[in-house]
Amino acid sequence: MAEISIRRKHGKTHSDARAAAEHMASELKEEFDLNYAWDGDVLRFKRSGVSGELVLNEKEVALHIRLGFLLSALKPKIEREVHKFFDENFHA
């Protein structure tokens, strides 16, 4: 099992940061049939072969992803895409 952990500072209001996270989750749901749900400021997501959570606070966003065996080979590509999304949506 491979894991990806990314933390980023952001300069967004709490509601804007949550909207950006929701946007990311809805795109993942549409593209990869990923299920997600909010638990306070924690967005938990899951599908076969991948699970994780995105945690928001006033200054930072933290993402932790666990990849199953088959998806672990795609870890570098997934990590690049996550960094790209964070660059576009959670810049400080």
Buried (B, 14 or more C-beta within 10 A) or exposed (E): EBEBEBEBEBEBEEEEBBEBBBEBBEEBBEEEEBEBEBEEBEBBBBBEBBBBBBBBEEEBBBBBBBBEEEBBEBBEEBBEEBEEBBEEBBEE
